[in-house]
Structure formats: structure tokens, C-alpha cells
Amino acid sequence: MSPTTPTYDVIVIGLGGMGSAAAHHLSARGARVLGLERYGPVHRHGSSHGGSRVTRQSYFEDPAYVPLLLRAYELYEQVERDTGREIALLCGGVMVGRPDGRVVSGARLSAETWGLPHEMLDAREIRRRFPTLTPRDDEVALYEERAGLVRPENTVAAHLQLATRQGAELRFEEPVVRWEPCGGGVRVHTPEDAYTAGQLVICPGAWAPGLLADLGVPFTIERQVMYWFQPTGGVGPFLPERHPIYVWEDAAGVQVYGFPAIDGPDLGAKVAFFRRGTVCTPDTIDRTVHAHEVAAMADHMSRQVPLLPGRLLKAVTCMYTTTPDEHFVIARHPAHPESVTVACGFSGHGFKFVPVVGEIVADLALDGTTAHPVGLFDPRRITGPLDAAAAAAPA
Ligand SMILES: Cc1cc2nc3c(=O)[nH]c(=O)nc-3n(C[C@H](O)[C@H](O)[C@H](O)COP(=O)(O)OP(=O)(O)OC[C@H]3O[C@@H](n4cnc5c(N)ncnc54)[C@H](O)[C@@H]3O)c2cc1C
């Protein structure tokens, strides 16, 4: 096959959260897309499983994310319409903590900067409206009606379905072992074959340190645990009609987030620590959840949502891919700006952005630029400007 006539317009490596959305948006624009995935469709080995992900707009991490969230909400609705799958459940959400803590003050800054509908609740009002939550007297909450959750497995399945419908070729159980620039495009190698394309999109999740070593970003892969508890007295008070999602920062800065009981009594309600993981790799991650971890979670929740930690029903591990400043990496690859786009380092808060990341990646791969505000996600904020010698070196 001549390197000047690549078989595909775009190859997408990794068909998890971000890669499946990229394959959808690229194929929707008429690109000939090949998607390559190490595992089967919708798996639980990476970062996009576990039944629910928090979504919220008053974004405490940085107001720069808000325009992307507004677009992600529109796109989630569109994917639901186009596939008939249930993805988003906007049951409302509270960001709880001390008024000057990062979660409350940051959420408030985003809400005020962008004029997002929200209410500030004092501790008494939190207890009155949401009786399962027992804040301390010095804690407050930002309540947001448009917060809630999205379903990760349904999202990935929907994007894969749309991509396939639009003619994308998706190959599963076929890991990419290496890739290299070739004739103005790229060549990608798997144990089965080698494929060429004009453009490469890399959405590797926790495999970023291997596949994107030449990006120079020091990613930390973290093992995280999700816990499902059967609340004392049953799921009644935790049903989504009356229970919000919550992100709760205590006086020591420890953050947890939790969900209503969305899957009936058998699965109870899910809760997890935000960013309290242990360093791992996809090969070494300990998938066993230990009794002392369950005890620590139950002990923590006994102060904030005391009915929740009745009995543990299930606990599952998952990985974060964290950058030094916890902001994403979405950009043309600085060493291969003509042909490679990367979307990685989602630092434990990427899922709510999945559809808009797909749209941005399609912009970057097909047009070389995007109208979305992505300056915050340039990897050179971490690595510094690319040095010319490194740029000339092969991948
Ligand atoms: C416990 C937990 C809770 C979270 N909670 C939230 C939340 O509430 N809200 C929120 O917004 N975000 C949340 N996140 C973060 C969010 O889920 C992630 O940011 C998002 O899923 C990352 O998607 P991804 O596509 O980068 O990774 P993945 O979905 O893991 O996809 C990467 C894919 O690349 C494939 N791959 C890797 N290497 C190769 C290769 N060599 N060849 C072929 N395929 C390859 C992998 O198999 C995988 O399918 C949470 C994450 C975890 C783990």
C-alpha cells in the first residue's frame, strides 16, 4: 500500500469514553474512520464504567470549563434522541462545604461568572430540603437544578452505535502496539495488521504514559474505588425524585461525591472519594477492594450521609489519568502537529465532557483548529515550548 494513499482519513486509538465520541463526530462529518480498541465494546478495564458519572455546570475546577459543559449538555440530549438510549438524569446537585473551600467558592465563581441558575443554601436549609444530608453548622451548599448524572456505559454504547451507523470501521480486541508518522500521515501497527491514515487521534485513557510518552506530560495513573451501599432503612429517601447528587468537601479538604439510588434497591446508592487514589498502572492495578477501604468510606460517610453506609453491596475499581494541574490535555500533538490529535489526562473529571471532546477532536483532526475554548488544555502549559531537536525526532 502506498503511504501517499492512506486507507483511512482518520484512525482513532482507544474506543472508551473519548474515542467512541471522536469516532462518532468524525464519521458524522463523512470521514473514513478506523477505530482500534484493545478490549471489547463497553468494557470495565479503563475509566468509563460504573453506572454513573456526576455532571454539573457550576464548575468549581475553573470557569473556563463552563462553555464546554453547556455544549456537552446539548450534545448529550442529541445522542439520546438519535439512539433512544437513556443517558442523562438531571436530578439536581449540591456542592457542599465551607463557604471558602474550593468546592463551594469555585462553584459559586463559575455560576456567577456565567450567570448560571443556582441557589445558596445554609446548613439548616440543606437539612430541610435533603434530610439524608447532615452538614455541620458552618457548611453551606450551592444547589444547582441542572446538575445530575450521566450513564457512562450507555454513552459509550450510543457513540459506538452512531459511529457504526455512519460507516466507521471499529475493530475490537485489537491493541495498537506502535504508530509512526509516514508520508504526511501515520501508520499504526497492531498484532493483526498495519493501517495508514491521514490523521491519527489518540484517546488512550490510562494507557497514555505508554502510547504518548513523547508528549512529555507526567501523567499519574490512580486506582480509585466506587462503593455501592444499601442505606439503613432502604433506598426510599435516596430515590432520584428527592435526592440530588452531591460533591462534599470537608474541613480537611477531603472530597467525596455520591449519587441517588438510580438502579433500585438491589444496587443501593453509589459513593466515592474524589482524588484519594493510589498510584498504579493498567497492568499493576489491584482490582480487589479491601475491608479497610470499605471501613474508611463507611466511617467518612457516617458523618455526612449517616443513613447511607448500611451494608456494602458492591465495590469496583477504576483509573484516573491525572495531569500535574488536573486540567485536561486536548490538542494537536506538539511533535506531530500536522497529523496527530490527542485527548487524554482527564484527571478524574472528564466524563461529563465526553460528547464535546468528541466534537473538539473532530474539529482538530479535520480542520486543524476548533472554535471551542481549549487553550487551558494545551500540553505545552506543562512541558514548555517544544524544543526543535525533539520535534525532529521520530515518534
Ligand atoms: C471511579 C471514577 C469516577 C469518575 N467519576 C467521574 C464523574 O463523576 N464525572 C466525570 O465527569 N468524570 C468522572 N470520572 C472520569 C471519567 O470517567 C474519565 O475522565 C473518562 O472516562 C476518561 O475517558 P477516556 O476515553 O480518556 O478513557 P477510557 O474510557 O478508559 O478509554 C481509553 C480506551 O483506550 C483503550 N486503549 C488504551 N490503549 C490502547 C491501545 N494501545 N490500543 C487500542 N486501544 C487502547 C482502552 O482499552 C480504553 O478503552 C471518573 C473516573 C473514575 C475512574
PDBQT file of the ligand as one rigid body, heavy atoms in Angstrom, charges set to zero:
ROOT
HETATM    1  C1  LIG A 401     -14.122   5.993  39.715  1.00  0.00    +0.000 C 
HETATM    2  C2  LIG A 401     -14.241   7.064  38.688  1.00  0.00    +0.000 A 
HETATM    3  C3  LIG A 401     -15.202   8.035  38.867  1.00  0.00    +0.000 A 
HETATM    4  C4  LIG A 401     -15.326   9.080  37.970  1.00  0.00    +0.000 A 
HETATM    5  N1  LIG A 401     -16.305   9.993  38.165  1.00  0.00    +0.000 NA
HETATM    6  C5  LIG A 401     -16.494  10.977  37.275  1.00  0.00    +0.000 A 
HETATM    7  C6  LIG A 401     -17.596  11.844  37.413  1.00  0.00    +0.000 A 
HETATM    8  O1  LIG A 401     -18.401  11.715  38.335  1.00  0.00    +0.000 OA
HETATM    9  N2  LIG A 401     -17.759  12.816  36.472  1.00  0.00    +0.000 N 
HETATM   10  C7  LIG A 401     -16.899  12.961  35.428  1.00  0.00    +0.000 A 
HETATM   11  O2  LIG A 401     -17.095  13.870  34.612  1.00  0.00    +0.000 OA
HETATM   12  N3  LIG A 401     -15.846  12.141  35.271  1.00  0.00    +0.000 NA
HETATM   13  C8  LIG A 401     -15.634  11.148  36.164  1.00  0.00    +0.000 A 
HETATM   14  N4  LIG A 401     -14.599  10.271  36.014  1.00  0.00    +0.000 N 
HETATM   15  C9  LIG A 401     -13.627  10.477  34.937  1.00  0.00    +0.000 C 
HETATM   16  C10 LIG A 401     -14.103   9.959  33.603  1.00  0.00    +0.000 C 
HETATM   17  O3  LIG A 401     -14.798   8.756  33.747  1.00  0.00    +0.000 OA
HETATM   18  C11 LIG A 401     -12.874   9.833  32.702  1.00  0.00    +0.000 C 
HETATM   19  O4  LIG A 401     -12.271  11.108  32.590  1.00  0.00    +0.000 OA
HETATM   20  C12 LIG A 401     -13.236   9.305  31.318  1.00  0.00    +0.000 C 
HETATM   21  O5  LIG A 401     -13.957   8.108  31.422  1.00  0.00    +0.000 OA
HETATM   22  C13 LIG A 401     -11.954   9.081  30.533  1.00  0.00    +0.000 C 
HETATM   23  O6  LIG A 401     -12.275   8.573  29.244  1.00  0.00    +0.000 OA
HETATM   24  P1  LIG A 401     -11.101   8.071  28.289  1.00  0.00    +0.000 P 
HETATM   25  O7  LIG A 401     -11.697   7.857  26.963  1.00  0.00    +0.000 OA
HETATM   26  O8  LIG A 401      -9.947   9.007  28.424  1.00  0.00    +0.000 OA
HETATM   27  O9  LIG A 401     -10.624   6.692  28.935  1.00  0.00    +0.000 OA
HETATM   28  P2  LIG A 401     -11.246   5.237  28.684  1.00  0.00    +0.000 P 
HETATM   29  O10 LIG A 401     -12.709   5.300  28.666  1.00  0.00    +0.000 OA
HETATM   30  O11 LIG A 401     -10.586   4.318  29.654  1.00  0.00    +0.000 OA
HETATM   31  O12 LIG A 401     -10.801   4.901  27.224  1.00  0.00    +0.000 OA
HETATM   32  C14 LIG A 401      -9.478   4.637  26.832  1.00  0.00    +0.000 C 
HETATM   33  C15 LIG A 401      -9.552   3.470  25.876  1.00  0.00    +0.000 C 
HETATM   34  O13 LIG A 401      -8.337   3.305  25.183  1.00  0.00    +0.000 OA
HETATM   35  C16 LIG A 401      -8.143   1.915  25.008  1.00  0.00    +0.000 C 
HETATM   36  N5  LIG A 401      -6.738   1.702  24.714  1.00  0.00    +0.000 N 
HETATM   37  C17 LIG A 401      -5.681   2.042  25.502  1.00  0.00    +0.000 A 
HETATM   38  N6  LIG A 401      -4.533   1.690  24.897  1.00  0.00    +0.000 NA
HETATM   39  C18 LIG A 401      -4.855   1.129  23.711  1.00  0.00    +0.000 A 
HETATM   40  C19 LIG A 401      -4.105   0.586  22.638  1.00  0.00    +0.000 A 
HETATM   41  N7  LIG A 401      -2.757   0.509  22.699  1.00  0.00    +0.000 N 
HETATM   42  N8  LIG A 401      -4.766   0.101  21.563  1.00  0.00    +0.000 NA
HETATM   43  C20 LIG A 401      -6.119   0.157  21.482  1.00  0.00    +0.000 A 
HETATM   44  N9  LIG A 401      -6.886   0.660  22.494  1.00  0.00    +0.000 NA
HETATM   45  C21 LIG A 401      -6.258   1.147  23.572  1.00  0.00    +0.000 A 
HETATM   46  C22 LIG A 401      -8.596   1.351  26.343  1.00  0.00    +0.000 C 
HETATM   47  O14 LIG A 401      -8.845  -0.035  26.266  1.00  0.00    +0.000 OA
HETATM   48  C23 LIG A 401      -9.841   2.162  26.594  1.00  0.00    +0.000 C 
HETATM   49  O15 LIG A 401     -10.994   1.568  26.053  1.00  0.00    +0.000 OA
HETATM   50  C24 LIG A 401     -14.445   9.183  36.876  1.00  0.00    +0.000 A 
HETATM   51  C25 LIG A 401     -13.499   8.182  36.667  1.00  0.00    +0.000 A 
HETATM   52  C26 LIG A 401     -13.400   7.138  37.556  1.00  0.00    +0.000 A 
HETATM   53  C27 LIG A 401     -12.362   6.093  37.331  1.00  0.00    +0.000 C 
ENDROOT
TORSDOF 0
